């Protein structure tokens, strides 16, 4: 279906070229893989839940190739709550966005249901509060939080959002 670079190209295309936060990008890609039942990047439990060393390497590679700019912004409230500071901002070049559009079109031709589902998943995941995204992942994938350093915070967020383990 998709290789790891195509997956990231499509993600940035659907995100209009900009994603805020390393935590968010890892969680969105993790959810994509789970939702589409694909396994192109290996995720391991880490301090904020699922994290992929391969994804970090791929993002660095895209930056070195001039396709992605990564810069730092001061944290907003949600990032401060997590202890994620400073915040990485990922901005795709026009070339990367165009390649993502082409990859999405190929996916749409080959597997329209998956392409549609991918789009329906990515847009909300990029826009919900980071606290909700984490609470959802911690509820649905408890096996990925064994090394979490924010479990107590996320349990409170889970209660606020009414999410249950396994839900």
Secondary structure, 3 states (H helix, E strand, C coil): CCCHHHHHHHHHHHCCCEEECHHHHHHHHHHHHHHHCCCCCCCEEECCEEECHHHHHHHHHHHHCCCEEEEEECCCHHHHHHCCCCEEEEEECHHHHHHHHHHHHHHHHHCHHHHHHHHHHHHHHHHCCHHHHHHHHHHHCHHHCCCCCCHHHHHHHHHHHCCCCCC
